[in-house]
Amino acid sequence: MTLVAEQPAAAAGRVRATGAAARAARATRRYGLARTRPVASLAYVIALALAGFVITDPLQLVALLAVLFAALGLAGKLRASLPYLRVALYVGGFLAILNPLFSQGGLDVLWQAHLPLLQIRVTIQGVAFGVSTALRLSAVLIAFALYNLVLDPDDQLGIMSRFSFRSGLVVSLATRLVPVLSRDAERIADAQRSRGVELDRGRRRDRAAARIPLLSALLTQSLERAMDTAASMEARGYGRGGRTRWQPERRWRFADGATAAAAGLAVAALIGGLVAGAFHYRFYPLLDDPWAPLADPWWLLALAALATPLFVEARWRR
């Protein structure tokens, strides 16, 4: 009877273990740009960021944001990019609201007010320029998010170490320690709450003042972690003998070469269009036609090059 009762429970345990292993395997599996070689992914991210700096037409910026979101989605990093998207939304929204209030250019007036020391004049051109600035900043921030989420810290260290190993090591360690310090701060705050310290009551100024003493404990723990890291590096022979570097063996695939070539073509098209004046969009005193730049050959070439890695890497989601 005991054996008969235990068999279903054991089978259910094996099913749960198998399901957990499958979920863990799916979580660690790489898709899209995360599967591409680091150099190719970095080149593609640089091309996307450069497009955010160069392009000023609002409709072109919307198309660029669509490419960025598609890259995040194919890499399986769309949910992980939510903190970056919130920052882009807050900062971009602030710029979109602030610019029309202080920009006096433009001929199409929407609203104006005369104050004792200030005259506010909101125009359609000012609103369009503020929206375009917000879209450009959002594109650059999302490109930075794509860089952080797609490139592993080890890959970042491997790329930067070719130019400056010590600087790459510092950046890699800082990238790894920021989440650790965040978890330490949460644990210290929970410990203080268990001792009866009021951290979540009162006004914002009171809550901020109550958390200031936590900084000393967090600083102490960060220094201890730095000493432990230095000791472990010394125990592993860092700084002794010749310079060594470990990296996993990866063969260049067709997708890697296509991504790198598309990134180079996109950068060339963006620079060529910038020199030729193809990406110059005028906001003042009247708006240019936002649809006309969409048919420019330089823009079509850059967009096709930026979209190529998405089609090449889409098969890795299957």
N, C-alpha and C positions, 0 to 999 in steps of 0.2 A: 504493500500500500504506500509505503514511503517513497519507493522508487517511482511509482506511477504518479504521485503528487509532485515530485520534484522535476519530472521531465518537462512539463509545460513551462515551469518557471525557468528552467535552464534554457529552453528554446527561446523564451521571451527575452532572457538576458543576452543571448547571442544575437538576436534580432536588433536589440537596442545598441549593442556594441558595434554591430555591422553598420547600423544607421549613423552612429556617431563617427565612425571611421570614414564613412562616405562623405558626411558633411565636412569633416576636417580636410579630406582630400580636395573637395570642391573649393574650400576656403583658401587652400594653398596653391591651387592651380592658377596658372597665369594665362591671361587672355590679352589680345590686342597688342598695344604698345608695351605692356608689361612683359610680353614674351619676346619682344624685339631686342636685339643687341643694344647695350647702353649707349654706344656712340651714335647709332642711328636714331634712337629715341631722343637723345639730347639734341641732335641736329634738327629733328622735327619740331621739338618744343621751342627751340630758338627761332625757327621760321614762323611759328605761330605768334610768339611774343613780338617779333619784328613786325608782323602784319598788324598787331594791335597798336604799335607806335606809328606806323606809316599811314594807315587808312584813316580817313576822316568822314567819309560818306556814311550816314546812318544806316542805310540799307546794306551796304557792304559790311559794316560792323555786325549787323544782325546775322548775316550769312557766316561771318567768322565765328561768332558765338555758337551758331548751330554746329559748325565743324568741331569746336572745342567740346561741346556737350556730347557729340557723337563719339569723339575720341575717349572721353571719360566713360561713357556707357559701354563701349566695346571692350575697354580694359577692365570693366567690372568695378570701377572706382567712383561711380556717380554718388552713391550714398556716403562714401568716405569724404567726398568733396563738399559736403553740406556746410561745415564751418567756414571754408573759404568762400562759398557762395553767400553766406550771411554777411561776411566782411565786405564783399564786393557790392552787395545790395545796400548796406548801410552807407558806405563811403560814396558809392555812385549816386544814391538817392540824395545825399547831402549836397553833392556837387550839382546835381540836376535842379535842386531847389535854390541853392545859393547863387548860382551864376546868373539866372534871369533877373534877380533882384539888384545886382550890382553892375550888370552890363547895360550900358546906355545906348549901345548901337542898335541898328535896325530901323526900318521905316514903318513896319506894320505893328502899331501899338495895340496891345491887348488891355493894359490897365496902367494907370499912372496916378501918383499921389504926391502932393506937395506938403512936406513937413518943414518945421522951422529951420532945421539945419541940413536937411537931406531931401532930395527929390528922387522918388522911385519911379522907374519907367520900365515896364515889362513889355517886351516885344516878342513876336513870333521867332525872329532870328535869334534872340537871346535864349529862348526856350530850346530851340533846335540845337544851338551850340552847347548848352548844358547837358542835353540828352546825349549828344555825340561824345562829349567828354566823359560822361558816366559810362557809356558803352566801351570806350577805349580803355578806361581804367579797369573795367570788369574783365575785358578780354586779357589784359596783361596779368591780372590777379589769377584768373582761371588757368592761364598758361603756366604760371608759377605753381598752382595747385597740381596740375598735371605732371609737372616735373617732380614734385615731392612725392606724389602718390605712385607714379609709374616706376621711377628709378629707385632701386633699393639703396640704402645707405652704403652698402659694400660696393655697389656699382658706382655711386658718386665718388667714393674714396678712390676707387680704381682709376676713374677718369681724371680726377684732380691730382692724383699722385704723379701722373706723367709730367705735370708742370711744376708743382710744388707739393712734395709729399707731406711736409709738416703742416702746411695750411689745409690740405685735404684731410689730414688726420684730425685737426682741430674742428673743422666743420662737421665731419662725420660724428665725432664724439658729442658735439653740441646738439646735433640732430637727434642722437639717441638718448641724451640725458634730459631733454625737455619733457617728454612724456613721463619719464621717471620722476622728475621733480614735481610734476602735476599730481601724480599719484601720492607722492610723499606729502604734499600740501593737504590733500583730502584726508589722508590718514591722521595727520597732526590735528586737523580741525575736528575730526570725529573724536579723537582722544580728549580734546579740550571740552567738547560738548558733553562727553561722559562724566567729566569732572564738574559740570555745572556752569561752565562759562557760557554766557549768552553771546552768541555770534550772529544770530539771525533776527534779532529784535531791534526795534528803534529805526531811526532814519538811516539813510545811506551813509551819512557821515559818521554816525555812531557805529554802524556795522564795519565800516572801513577802519575806524580807529580800534575796534576790538580785534581786528585781524593783524594789526601791525606787530604785536609781540610774536606772532607766528613766524615772522620773517627771520628772526634770530635763530629759531630752531631749524627752519628750512635752510638757512645759510650754513649752519653747523653740519647738517646732514650732507649738503652738497660738497663741502670741503672734505668730509670723511669719504664720500664717494670718489672724489678726485684723488685722494691719497691712495685708496684701494685700487683705483684704475692704474695709477702710476706704479704701484707695487706689483700688480699683476703683469704689466707691460715689461717691467724690469725682470721679473721672474721668467718671462718668455724670451728674454734676450733682445728686447728692443734697443736699438742703438749700438749693438755689438756686431762687429764684422761687417760684411757687405750688406747692401740694401736688398731686401727680398720682398716679394709680393705674391700673394696667392689669389688666384681667380679661377672660377670654374671653366671647364673647357666648353666652348660654344662654337659651333661651326656657323659660318655665314650662310644663311638661307636666302632664298629668292625674296622673301618678304623683307629681310634686313637690307639687302641691296636696293630694293625698290623704295623703301622708306628713306634711306639716305639720299638716293638720287632725287626723289621727289622733294625732299627738304632743300637740297642744293638748288634745284630748279625754281622752287618757290622764292628762295632768297634772291636769286638772280632776277626773277620777274619783279619782285618788290623793289629792288634797288633800281632796276631799269625803268620801272614806272614812276618811281620817285624823281629820277633825273629828268624824265620826259615830261613831268608835270601831270601825269595821268591821275594821281591820287590827291590832287589839290582841289578841295571842295570849298567854295566860298559861302560864308554865312552872312556876311555884312557887305553892303547895306541891304541886299536882297538875297534870298536863298537861291542857289543853283538847283537845277532839276536833279533830284536824287536818283531818278531812274536812268539817266544818261550814263553815269559811270559804270553801270552794270554791264554794258555792252563793250566796254573798253578792252582791247586785246590783252593789255598787260594784266588787268584784273582777272580776265577769264583764264589766262595762263597760270596766274598765281593760285586761283581757286581750284583749278583742276589739279595742280601739283599738291595742294594741301589736302584735297579729298582723296587722292590716290592711295595713301597708306590705309585709309579707312576701308576701302574696298578690298585691298590686299589682305588686311588683317581680320576682316570680318569672318572668315572661315574658321578662325580659331575659337569662336564662340560656339561652334557646333559640337 
